[in-house]
């Protein structure tokens, strides 16, 4: 049962304590203190009827995060810090977390002679500040504690940003020795014709380009085309990479055929026939 009526007192000494110096911890602690039961009540928690005592609250990290716009891990880290400083005790379950304000009775005791009306008697909280302030570390160590929490948060945000924006690594290129060999041959020819050209680091990339080109054309056809290209004054200036050969493949094949040479397709077909044709004894030269 949540009580939104009434009020609580908060002693100024809390701002001398690390809780009052860290905005997120301050918000969480004040919310827990304000919404904690001022009297015992019964509530179903994790499927069981449970007595929620005075000074206790049933909530969850997710509820606190959504209410205040915090990151889930920020809430958990702050609650763990409050528990480590003996300010609260947490009982975590699947259906919620029961949080006990350790010095609630001390914080919220009603001075004798003053009225006590339901919902309005939440107290002389001088102990609220003193209990959480005096029971904590000195101001220097408190500042270190706060800075550590903030550094962890900044690191978490950076890690989340990097994980969402950093592209996944590409799978390694799988080319074979022929691909790399013909790529290096092409680089050597180009370097001979253009000594000032920069071909550093291109061998592996071009090997992969030849690997892809090899899926459409026979390796012998590719070698024959390159030989023809670099004997032609015009085409050797056009084909400066495997991509240049690929983009102009049809034109190069047609030009070779028009000069009375076998087309690249004919070369591949003839090579296949030679490999599969049975030997003729009459053609054997002894």
C-alpha positions as CSV (number, residue, x, y, z in Angstrom):
1,X,0.0,0.0,0.0
2,X,1.5,3.3,-1.1
3,X,0.8,6.5,0.9
4,X,1.0,9.7,-1.0
5,X,-0.6,11.9,1.7
6,X,1.3,13.5,4.6
7,X,4.8,14.8,4.7
8,X,8.3,14.0,5.9
9,X,11.0,16.2,7.4
10,X,14.4,16.2,6.0
11,X,17.4,17.6,8.0
12,X,19.8,19.8,6.2
13,X,22.7,17.7,7.4
14,X,21.9,15.2,4.7
15,X,23.7,17.5,2.3
16,X,26.9,17.0,4.2
17,X,26.6,13.3,3.5
18,X,27.5,11.6,0.2
19,X,23.8,10.9,-0.3
20,X,23.0,14.5,-0.5
21,X,25.9,15.2,-2.7
22,X,24.9,12.7,-5.4
23,X,21.7,13.7,-7.1
24,X,20.6,10.2,-8.1
25,X,21.3,8.7,-4.6
26,X,19.4,11.6,-3.0
27,X,16.3,11.2,-5.2
28,X,16.2,7.4,-4.6
29,X,16.7,7.7,-0.9
30,X,14.1,10.4,-0.4
31,X,11.6,8.5,-2.5
32,X,12.2,5.3,-0.5
33,X,11.9,7.2,2.8
34,X,8.7,9.0,1.7
35,X,6.9,6.0,0.3
36,X,7.9,3.5,3.1
37,X,5.1,2.2,5.3
38,X,4.4,4.3,8.3
39,X,2.5,1.3,9.8
40,X,2.5,-2.4,9.2
41,X,0.3,-3.8,6.3
42,X,-0.1,-7.0,4.4
43,X,0.7,-7.5,0.7
44,X,1.1,-10.4,-1.7
45,X,4.7,-10.6,-2.6
46,X,6.0,-13.4,-4.9
47,X,2.8,-15.3,-4.4
48,X,2.8,-15.2,-0.6
49,X,0.9,-13.0,1.8
50,X,3.7,-10.9,3.4
51,X,3.6,-8.4,6.2
52,X,5.3,-5.2,5.1
53,X,6.4,-3.5,8.3
54,X,6.8,0.1,9.2
55,X,9.8,1.5,7.4
56,X,9.6,-1.0,4.5
57,X,8.6,-0.5,0.9
58,X,7.9,-3.0,-1.9
59,X,9.3,-1.8,-5.3
60,X,11.7,-2.8,-8.0
61,X,14.7,-1.4,-9.8
62,X,12.7,-1.2,-13.0
63,X,9.9,0.8,-11.3
64,X,12.4,3.3,-9.8
65,X,14.2,3.6,-13.1
66,X,11.0,4.3,-15.1
67,X,9.7,6.7,-12.5
68,X,12.8,8.9,-12.4
69,X,14.1,8.3,-15.9
70,X,17.3,6.6,-14.7
71,X,19.1,3.7,-16.3
72,X,18.3,0.3,-14.6
73,X,21.9,-0.3,-13.6
74,X,22.2,3.2,-12.2
75,X,19.3,2.4,-9.8
76,X,20.8,-0.9,-8.8
77,X,24.2,0.6,-8.2
78,X,22.8,3.4,-6.0
79,X,20.7,1.0,-4.0
80,X,23.7,-1.3,-3.5
81,X,25.7,1.7,-2.3
82,X,23.0,2.6,0.2
83,X,22.9,-0.9,1.4
84,X,26.8,-1.0,1.7
85,X,26.5,2.1,3.9
86,X,23.9,0.4,6.1
87,X,21.2,2.9,5.1
88,X,18.9,0.3,3.6
89,X,18.5,-3.5,3.4
90,X,17.3,-5.2,0.2
91,X,15.3,-8.5,0.0
92,X,15.2,-9.3,-3.7
93,X,12.5,-11.6,-5.2
94,X,11.1,-12.3,-8.6
95,X,8.0,-10.2,-8.0
96,X,9.7,-7.2,-6.4
97,X,12.2,-6.0,-3.8
98,X,11.4,-5.3,-0.2
99,X,13.6,-2.5,0.9
100,X,13.9,-1.7,4.6
101,X,15.0,1.8,5.8
102,X,17.5,0.7,8.5
103,X,17.0,3.7,10.9
104,X,13.4,4.4,10.0
105,X,12.3,4.4,13.7
106,X,15.1,6.8,14.6
107,X,14.4,9.0,11.7
108,X,10.6,9.0,12.1
109,X,10.1,8.9,15.8
110,X,7.4,11.4,17.0
111,X,8.5,13.7,19.8
112,X,6.4,13.3,22.9
113,X,3.5,15.7,23.3
114,X,2.9,16.1,19.6
115,X,-0.1,14.8,17.8
116,X,0.0,11.7,15.6
117,X,-2.5,11.6,12.7
118,X,-2.4,8.8,10.1
119,X,-0.4,9.8,7.1
120,X,0.9,13.1,8.7
121,X,3.2,11.9,11.4
122,X,6.3,11.1,9.6
123,X,8.6,12.8,11.9
124,X,11.5,14.4,13.4
125,X,14.1,13.5,10.8
126,X,17.1,15.0,12.4
127,X,18.1,11.4,12.7
128,X,17.4,11.0,9.0
129,X,20.3,13.2,8.3
130,X,22.4,12.2,11.3
131,X,21.8,8.4,10.9
132,X,22.8,8.4,7.3
133,X,25.4,11.2,7.6
134,X,27.2,10.2,10.8
135,X,27.2,6.5,10.0
136,X,29.0,7.1,6.7
137,X,32.6,7.9,5.8
138,X,34.3,11.3,6.1
139,X,33.6,13.9,3.4
140,X,36.8,13.2,1.4
141,X,36.1,9.5,1.1
142,X,32.5,10.3,0.3
143,X,33.5,12.5,-2.6
144,X,35.7,9.7,-3.9
145,X,32.8,7.3,-3.6
146,X,30.5,9.6,-5.6
147,X,33.2,10.2,-8.3
148,X,33.7,6.4,-8.6
149,X,30.0,5.9,-9.1
150,X,29.9,8.6,-11.8
151,X,33.0,7.3,-13.6
152,X,31.3,3.8,-13.7
153,X,28.2,5.4,-15.2
154,X,30.1,7.4,-17.8
155,X,32.0,4.2,-18.8
156,X,28.7,2.3,-19.0
157,X,27.2,4.9,-21.3
158,X,30.4,4.9,-23.5
159,X,30.3,1.1,-23.8
160,X,26.7,1.1,-24.7
161,X,27.3,3.8,-27.3
162,X,30.2,2.0,-28.8
163,X,28.4,-1.3,-28.9
164,X,25.5,0.2,-30.8
165,X,27.5,2.3,-33.3
166,X,30.6,0.2,-33.9
167,X,30.1,-1.9,-37.0
168,X,30.6,-5.6,-36.7
169,X,33.9,-7.0,-38.0
170,X,33.6,-8.4,-41.5
171,X,34.4,-12.1,-42.1
172,X,38.0,-12.6,-43.3
173,X,38.4,-12.7,-47.1
174,X,38.8,-16.2,-48.4
175,X,40.9,-16.2,-51.6
176,X,43.3,-18.9,-52.9
177,X,46.8,-18.9,-54.2
178,X,45.7,-18.3,-57.8
179,X,43.8,-15.2,-56.8
180,X,46.7,-13.8,-54.9
181,X,49.2,-14.7,-57.6
182,X,47.4,-13.1,-60.4
183,X,46.7,-10.0,-58.3
184,X,50.5,-9.7,-57.6
185,X,51.2,-10.2,-61.4
186,X,48.7,-7.4,-62.2
187,X,50.4,-5.1,-59.7
188,X,53.8,-5.8,-61.1
189,X,52.7,-5.0,-64.6
190,X,51.1,-1.7,-63.5
191,X,54.1,-0.7,-61.5
192,X,56.3,-1.3,-64.5
193,X,54.1,1.0,-66.6
194,X,53.5,3.5,-63.8
195,X,56.4,3.5,-61.3
196,X,54.7,6.4,-59.4
197,X,51.5,4.5,-58.8
198,X,50.6,3.6,-55.2
199,X,49.6,-0.1,-55.0
200,X,50.5,-0.7,-51.4
201,X,48.0,-2.9,-49.6
202,X,46.0,-3.7,-52.7
203,X,47.2,-7.3,-53.2
204,X,44.7,-8.9,-50.8
205,X,41.8,-6.7,-51.9
206,X,42.4,-7.4,-55.6
207,X,42.9,-11.1,-54.8
208,X,39.3,-11.1,-53.5
209,X,38.1,-9.2,-56.6
210,X,39.7,-11.9,-58.8
211,X,38.0,-14.6,-56.5
212,X,34.6,-13.0,-57.3
213,X,35.4,-12.7,-61.0
214,X,36.5,-16.3,-61.1
215,X,32.9,-17.3,-60.1
216,X,31.7,-16.1,-63.5
217,X,34.7,-16.8,-65.7
218,X,37.2,-19.5,-66.0
219,X,40.7,-18.7,-64.7
220,X,42.2,-19.4,-68.1
221,X,39.9,-16.9,-69.7
222,X,40.9,-14.3,-67.1
223,X,44.6,-14.8,-67.8
224,X,44.1,-14.7,-71.5
225,X,42.1,-11.5,-71.2
226,X,44.8,-9.8,-69.1
227,X,47.6,-10.9,-71.6
228,X,45.6,-9.3,-74.4
229,X,44.8,-6.1,-72.5
230,X,48.5,-5.4,-71.8
231,X,49.4,-5.9,-75.4
232,X,46.8,-3.3,-76.5
233,X,47.8,0.3,-76.3
234,X,44.2,1.5,-75.6
235,X,42.9,-1.1,-73.2
236,X,46.0,-1.2,-71.0
237,X,45.1,2.4,-70.0
238,X,41.5,1.4,-69.2
239,X,42.1,-1.7,-67.2
240,X,43.9,-0.6,-64.1
241,X,42.4,-3.1,-61.6
242,X,40.3,-6.3,-61.5
243,X,37.2,-4.1,-61.4
244,X,38.3,-2.5,-64.7
245,X,38.5,-5.9,-66.3
246,X,35.2,-7.0,-64.9
247,X,33.4,-3.8,-66.0
248,X,34.7,-4.1,-69.6
249,X,34.7,-7.8,-70.0
250,X,32.1,-8.0,-72.8
251,X,33.9,-5.3,-74.9
252,X,37.3,-6.9,-74.4
253,X,36.0,-10.3,-75.4
254,X,34.3,-8.8,-78.5
255,X,37.5,-6.9,-79.5
256,X,39.6,-10.1,-79.2
257,X,37.2,-12.0,-81.4
258,X,37.0,-9.3,-84.0
259,X,40.8,-9.5,-84.6
260,X,40.5,-13.2,-85.5
261,X,41.4,-14.5,-82.1
262,X,39.4,-17.1,-80.3
263,X,36.8,-15.5,-78.0
264,X,37.2,-16.0,-74.3
265,X,34.2,-18.3,-74.2
266,X,35.7,-20.4,-77.1
267,X,39.0,-20.7,-75.2
268,X,37.2,-22.1,-72.2
269,X,35.1,-24.5,-74.3
270,X,38.2,-25.8,-76.2
271,X,40.1,-26.3,-72.9
272,X,37.2,-28.3,-71.5
273,X,37.0,-30.5,-74.6
274,X,40.7,-31.2,-74.6
275,X,40.5,-32.3,-71.0
276,X,37.6,-34.7,-71.5
277,X,38.3,-36.0,-75.0
278,X,39.7,-39.6,-75.0
279,X,43.2,-40.1,-76.5
280,X,43.4,-41.2,-80.2
281,X,46.3,-43.6,-80.9
282,X,46.5,-42.3,-84.4
283,X,47.3,-38.8,-83.1
284,X,50.1,-39.9,-80.7
285,X,53.5,-38.8,-81.9
286,X,56.1,-41.5,-81.0
